[in-house]
Amino acid sequence: MKWIIRVLLVINLSTWSAYCLALSEQVSLDQLYEQVSQSRQQGLIDEADELAHRLMQAAAESGSSVQQGKAIFALARNHMERNQYPQAKNYLNQAIELFQGTGNEKWLADSYRQLGLTYRYQTQYPDALRYIYLAMQIYRQLDDTSSISSAYNSIGLVTEKMGQYEEAIQAHQKALELNYQLEDKPGVASAIYNLGDISKKKKRYSKRS
């Protein structure tokens, strides 16, 4: 009986050690992803690229599809920052394929929304709306209010470019309501600014008509 207990203890310790190692690797990968984001936000794109490629290698070694998808997503965001939209779309489509196989709906939705934004920047507005609405559908299923607000903001910006001012106003108003609920002051300010900008454009359009 004693040897059975010893064997079970060894197995449990081995399993626990493996779990701790996997958890440590995930934390390290998540930290590296945050470093990529911080470098990009600070305008250090070359540094962000270097970190993203390190993240790609580490994610591949981890064997985790989610981590690989996040690494590819990070590279896509870097290309977007450089206005390299074809490359960004290529990476985002790869990330979408990976996330679809993992069941990680939040990252899948974020990838759809970013893909929609690349189409927006290339003035391909119908495609932009298609992917943003795909993201919106998932955000609603997740009851992710902050991301729903961001999606409404994106819809407002796209429909404004299409000259669909009423639709744009409705989208920004919904974003404004949600940002008030979230007490998101920057989000509130952004929505108010966007609504004011559309109002000015409508007045100019009315005068020309």
Secondary structure, 3 states (H helix, E strand, C coil): CHHHHHHHHHHHHHHHHHHHHHHHHHHHHHHHHHHHHHHHHCCCHHHHHHHHHHHHHHHHHHCCHHHHHHHHHHHHHHHHHCCCHHHHHHHHHHHHHHHHCCCCHHHHHHHHHHHHHHHHHCCCHHHHHHHHHHHHHHHHHHCCHHHHHHHHHHHHHHHHHCCCHHHHHHHHHHHHHHHHHHCCHHHHHHHHHHHHHHHHHHHHHHHHC
